[in-house]
Amino acid sequence: MSEIFRPSIAEIDLSAVQANFLVLRGFVDPAAFFCPMIKANAYGHGDREVANALRIAGARHLGVALIEEGIKLRKNGDREDLLVFGVFSDEVSAQAMIDHELTTVLSDWSQLDALEKVALKSTLKKAKPKVHLKFNTGMNRLGFAIEEAPRLRERFANHSSLELEGVCTHLLRGDDAGVAQGDSQSQFVQFAKVMSAFRGLKVHAHALNSGGTVGVWKRALSQEGLRKEEVGPLGARPGISIYGVQAAADPALAVDLKPVMSLKSRIVLTKKVAKGDVVSYGATWRADRPSLIGVIPFGYADGWARALSNKGSVLCRGQRVPIAGIVCMDYFMVDLTDVADLKAPVQNGEEVVLIGEQKGQRILAEDVAQMTGTIAYEVLTRVSDRVPRRFIGASYEGAAR
Ligand SMILES: Cc1ncc(COP(=O)(O)O)c(C=O)c1O
């Protein structure tokens, strides 16, 4: 988006990204693998800019879901390690991985076969293509079965055309910090079996998402049946907490994180309505007193959920003002009556904060998620492309795109 006329923006604080990276990095062994996740356009924040900021902060590995996401970062000049966690099975995809020097996270034999075949016939620019093996320890989404670990070890020990750099798994209850039902503990026990199958090979092991990084691993360590030396320094792949969202359900595990995204807009029109007048589609909001209504140009096509209709609130002059009526595609309305300052009523052009801080008041992505029965991941990733991102922070002086 080169020319920007609308007043609605997502402000992305890249210094906060860097600060969160350093906080989370501090939770794992300095020798452990550490791979911030920047898939889905860095959880909606802008992957190129977030990647640049993380590289400056010291991130050696970054993770994406799609080959396309990896290629986009390569085209942006990122030359360091990029892991692609998504599944593919055809040789065209394998070729793209190799051409762009993307590290593949393999989940089954057909992927491994396709990649080896393509690697064998490719003129490689550098060393062998790097791969990580993912194991299914209980999530039942992606990954090899634990029992396949010895066979896989043999395959790599016997002169594969690929370099095995790591083995990993994914926690299904990382956000519960291991307190619920012991799922994470049982996943660690399974993963320890994988690690012992690969003992003696120089491979990284990684398993921890954000919740796992800040809590679950520590707690699991104290559980019977799992000792640190069985798995070595366990690596992490934090996503959501890089963006400032607390991941562990237990408030005792809250960490010093800084929210990265603020959603800001401006009131484009105000209007007085009489008692009994309605606002927006379907007449679901009716004034019970003479009221002042503000129109905000941010709708569900921008990622402001329709489920916030008559429920959510935003900040205006540091006060929470309730959403009045149904959220439309391009707009929603707020009831400004209680912000009425007779000498200086709210004017067109005044700033409103949908997510973020204003005059000491704060609305978090987590608050919006709670109001709409979802999670902060969804609130952040659904901020659509038509909302310009404005990057602030020490490391990147980029303009909005
Ligand atoms: C394989 C993998 N690792 C790590 C993460 C990061 O998880 P979180 O955002 O909960 O930290 C994800 C996200 O879904 C993932 O799919």
The ligand as a Tripos MOL2 file, in Angstrom:
@<TRIPOS>MOLECULE
LIG
   16    16     1     0     0
SMALL
NO_CHARGES

@<TRIPOS>ATOM
      1 C1          5.3300  -25.9340   15.1660 C.3       1 LIG1
      2 C2          5.0750  -24.7210   15.9810 C.ar      1 LIG1
      3 N1          6.0080  -24.3070   16.8470 N.ar      1 LIG1
      4 C3          5.8480  -23.2090   17.6140 C.ar      1 LIG1
      5 C4          4.6900  -22.4640   17.5260 C.ar      1 LIG1
      6 C5          4.5590  -21.2410   18.3910 C.3       1 LIG1
      7 O1          3.5260  -21.3770   19.3400 O.3       1 LIG1
      8 P1          3.1100  -20.1840   20.2740 P.3       1 LIG1
      9 O2          2.6330  -19.0930   19.3780 O.co2     1 LIG1
     10 O3          2.0330  -20.7410   21.1220 O.co2     1 LIG1
     11 O4          4.3130  -19.7800   21.0400 O.co2     1 LIG1
     12 C6          3.6860  -22.8570   16.6490 C.ar      1 LIG1
     13 C7          2.4420  -22.1000   16.5630 C.2       1 LIG1
     14 O5          1.3780  -22.5430   16.3790 O.2       1 LIG1
     15 C8          3.8760  -24.0250   15.8530 C.ar      1 LIG1
     16 O6          2.9600  -24.4390   14.9830 O.3       1 LIG1
@<TRIPOS>BOND
     1     1     2 1
     2     2     3 ar
     3     2    15 ar
     4     3     4 ar
     5     4     5 ar
     6     5     6 1
     7     5    12 ar
     8     6     7 1
     9     7     8 1
    10     8     9 2
    11     8    10 1
    12     8    11 1
    13    12    13 1
    14    12    15 ar
    15    13    14 2
    16    15    16 1
@<TRIPOS>SUBSTRUCTURE
     1 LIG1         1 GROUP 0 **** ****
